[in-house]
Amino acid sequence: MFLSEVLLIVVLAIFIPSGFTWMKPHIPKLLGVIMFGVEVSLATQFFTAVSALPGAIFSIIHNLTGVSLANWWGKKEGRSKS
């Protein structure tokens, strides 16, 4: 079910890209969530559960600092253009 929904969204995005432009500012946050999930699932699958902890902590820190820096740089660029 999930795979078919993802494939449908991908096909729609390929053929109707203007319908997905609202998502552009959220891409870094969404990629952070995806990378967090991949790291934790691989770490728990191939290693002990303790090995997933550093990746989980780093992912949270990375998401928070990434969003903060993106907002700060976005505001900084907005001031320099006006």
Protein Blocks (a to p, Z undefined) as FASTA:
>chain_A
ZZmmmmmmmmmmmmmmmlmmmmmmmmmmmmmmmmmmmmmmmmmmmmcfklmmmmmmmmmm
mmmmmmmmmmmmmmmmmmmmZZ
